[in-house]
């Protein structure tokens, strides 16, 4: 509800000064490494396929046509089109939007740092993220923990996510949450257990990379066989003090496989009776022209600032939180 009295910033001015310093330091890091900054559009005629992320839309009329624009949930598709056009390694600092519940770590509008490194795989990108954090924390000795998805799951739930039966996952989910027994989708149960049991207890003292996710959770990442012969995603997520900070991939370059995954997502959305949306088919066309081998990651700048400033609510690091915007 609009309240005219809420005109002052939600963050202290000292935090906003630290925010400015953080953005400056990030840009200096990439400038030193000759990674080009880009600034892609916030509005697009096409959107993402992910059935677990809802988007904000804007309707308008232009040149006699009724148009629906989607606010970007990430600049990923636009940046990959630039990569296909020959941009080389690029990064972007900008606003993204997601239609999700507002909470301690969530805002409808937030700031994302996303970058793509041509010639890197996801292991090399983890190294670069550690380098970036070392600079931002002014700690040259920083060493991030690395833990496979399987090992993290075994350590904190006692179950192997690759071999546990559906009933074992249902039972474990029921023991830790109010859900589980009626859920029959394996990945939903894995995600439920990871978010409620594993996520809160990893990266407590140093940032922790969780890597080698099940292939069914690859999203836009390549897949490969691990040392145990299991098909896993070339994907990682970064956690620190129980908070997810970043999500990265050794990027999928196969246009046909990406189109298949998009179609699978679309079918899932229909089965879940979610709203129809125009998917961004231009990404597939761009991939057909050739995406260079690269790795990419998206990092939540507001969450990082929360941790750097020891704040518990995202509103404390935003100039104007949702109720003051």
N, C-alpha and C positions, 0 to 999 in steps of 0.2 A: 504494500500500500504506500502511495506517495505521501511523504511527510516533509513539508517545506522547511521544518526546523533542522533537518539533518543535512546541513550544508557543509559542515566541517569534514576534513579527511578522516578516514577510519584508521589510518596509520600515523604514528608520530612522525614529525618532520625529520627526526634523526634516522628513522627507518627509511624514509624516502631518499635521504642522502645516501644511505648504504645501498639502496636499490640502484641509484644512478651510478655509484661506483662499481657495482656488480656488472651492470650492462656495459660500462666502459671497459672493464677488465676482460669480459668475454670477447668484445670486439677486438681488443688488443691481442688477445691470444690467437685468434684466427687470422688477423692481419699479419702477425709475425710468421705464420705458417702459409701465407699467401693463399688462403681460402677465400673465395669471393663472396661478399654479402649480396643476397638477392632480396627482393621485396615483391612477393607475388600477391595476387588479389585475395581479398577476404570473401568475396562473393563469386559463386560459380553456378553455371547452369546444370552441372552434374555433381553427384555426391558420392560418398563412400558406400560400401556394401555391408560393412560390419553390422550384424544384427544386434549387437550389444551396445552400440553407441547411437543415440538419437541426435538429430541435427536441428538447428534453428533455421527457419525459412523466412523469406521476404517475398511478398507478392507485389508486383508492379505492372504497369501498362506502358509499353514503349513501341512506337512506330506501328500502332494499331494492333499489337499483340499483347495478350496476357502472359506474363512471364513469372516463373517461380525461380528464385535464386536461393542457393543454399550457402549459409555461412560456413566457412571452412572449420572443420574439427581438427585439422592438421594441414600444413602446406605440402604434405607429402606428394600428392598426385601432380601438383603444379611444378614442384621442384624436380620430380622425375622426368617430366616433359622437358625441362631445361637441360637435364643431364643427357637425355636422348638427342637434344639439339646441339650438344657439344660444349656445354658450359664448363666442364671440368668440376673439380671439387667446390662445393658451395655450402653456405650456411644462411640461416634466416632467424631473426629475432622478431617475433610479432604476436599479435593477438589471435587467439583461436576461440571457438565457441562450441559448447556442448549442452544439449538440453537434458541436464541431469539434476538430481537433487542437490540443493545447496547445503553445504556442511562445513565441518572444521577444516577439511582439506580440499573441498570442491567449490568452484565458482562457475557460473554459467560462462563467463568470459575470463580468460586467463592468458598468461604470457608463456609462449613456448620457444625454446631454442631447438632448432632442428638442423642437422647437418649431414652431408653425404661426402664420403671420401672415396674418390675413384682409385681403384687398385687395392683397396683395403678389404680384408675379411672382418668378421665380427670380433675375432680375437685381437686384431690390431686396433680396432675401434675401441675396445675396452681399455687398451693401453692408453689411447689418446684421451679418453674420458678421465682416467686416473691422472694423467698429466694436467688436464684442465682443473680438476678438483685440487690438485696440489698447489696450483697457482692461486686459485680462489681462496684456499684455506691458508695460504702462505706456509705450507708444510711440505718440504721437499722429500721428507721420509715417508709420506703417506703411501701405504700399500693396501689396496682394496682386496677383500676376500673374494674368492671365486668358488662357487659351489654349484654342482649340477642340480637340475630340477629333481632328478631321481634321488640324489643323496639328501637334499633338503627335505623331501617328502618322507623318506625313510627315517631320518633323524627326528622329525617332529610329529609324525603320525604313526610311525611303525609300519606303514604300508608302502609297497613298491608300486608307484603309479603305473608302471608298464605291465605288471603281472597280477595285481589285485583284482579279484572278481568284482562284478557289479554289486553283489550283495555286501561284500566287505566294505566297499566305498559307501554304500547307502547306510550301513550300520555305523561306520565311523562318523559320517556327516550327521547322523541323528544324535550321536553321543555329544557332539561339540556344538551343534546348532539346533534350531527348531525345525530344520528341513532335513530331507535326505531319503526317508523310506519310500516316498512316492516318486522320487526323481529317477528316471530311467536313462537319462543321457549321461554317458560316461564323462565327457568333457565338462559338463555343467557341475557334476559332483567334484571333479578334480579342482575346478576353479573355486568352488565353494569352500572346499577344505583348505586350499592354498591361502585364500584371502582371510579365512577365519582362524586358522590354526598356525600356518607356517609364516605368513607375512608379518604378523605382529612381533615375531621373536628373532628375525634375521637382521643383520646389519646394525646391531645394537651399539657396537663400539667403533667399528670402521665400516665404510660403505661396502656392500656385498653384491657381487654380480651373480645372479642365478642364470644359468645357461643350459642349453641342450633340452629344450622343452619337447614334449611329445609332438610328433609330426602333425597330428590333428590340430595343433594349436600354432601352426606355422604362420598364419596370416599372410604377410607379404614377404616371407623369408624363404630362402632355399632350404632343402632338406638333405640329409646325408646319413650314412651309417656311422654310429659311434664305435668305440673300441669293443663294445659287447655285441655288435651286430644289430643294434636297435636303430630303427629309423627315427631320427630326431630332427628338430628344427634348428637351423643356424640362427638362433635368436637368443637374446638375453634381456633381462630386466635388472635395473639397479635399485637396490633398497638401502636405506640408511635410517636407522632408528625406527624401524618398523614402517617406514613410508616408502612407497614406490616413487622413484625420481625419474627414471628413464626407461625407454623401451627401444631396443635396437635390433637390426637384422643384417645378415649378409643377404643383400637384396635379390629377390627372385627376378631373373631377366627373361624367363621363358613366357612369351605372350600367350601361348596356348594354355599353359598351366595356370597362368593368372586369370584368364577368361573362365577356365573351369572352376576355379575357386570362387570367382564372382558369381557364377551361376549357382553354385552350391549355397553361397550366402543368401542369394535371392530366394531360393527354395526354402531355406530356413526361415527367412523373414515371412514368407507367405504362410508357412506352417504355424508360425507364432502369431499370425494375424496382425502383423505390424503394418504401419502405413506404407504405401507404395512410394518410391522415390526414384528419380532419374539417376541411374548410376553413370559415373564418368567414363564413358566408352573411349574418350580421347586418350586415356592412359594406355589402353590396350593397343590403340593405333600407334602411339609413341613407342611402346615396347616392341612392336613389330618392326619399327625402323632401327631398333637396337639400343638397349640400355647398357652402358659400359659396366663391367664388373665393379661393384662398389658395395660399401657398407654404409648404413644410415642409422641415425638415432634421433629420438625426440626426448627432450629433457624439460621438465616443468620448472620454470624459473621462479615462480612464486613459492613453490614448495622448497626449493633450494634456499631461497632467502629466509623462509621460516626457520630452517635448520641453522643457517648461519647466524641468525639473530635470536635464536632460542625462543621462538614464538610458537604457540600451540594452535593458533587459528589463522587461516589464510586472510581473513579480514584485517589482521594486524599488519600485513605487509602490502596491502593494496591502497592506492591513493583514495579510492572510493569503493567500498564494498557494495554488494548488490543493492542493499536497502538505501544507499546514499548516491547511487549512480543516476 
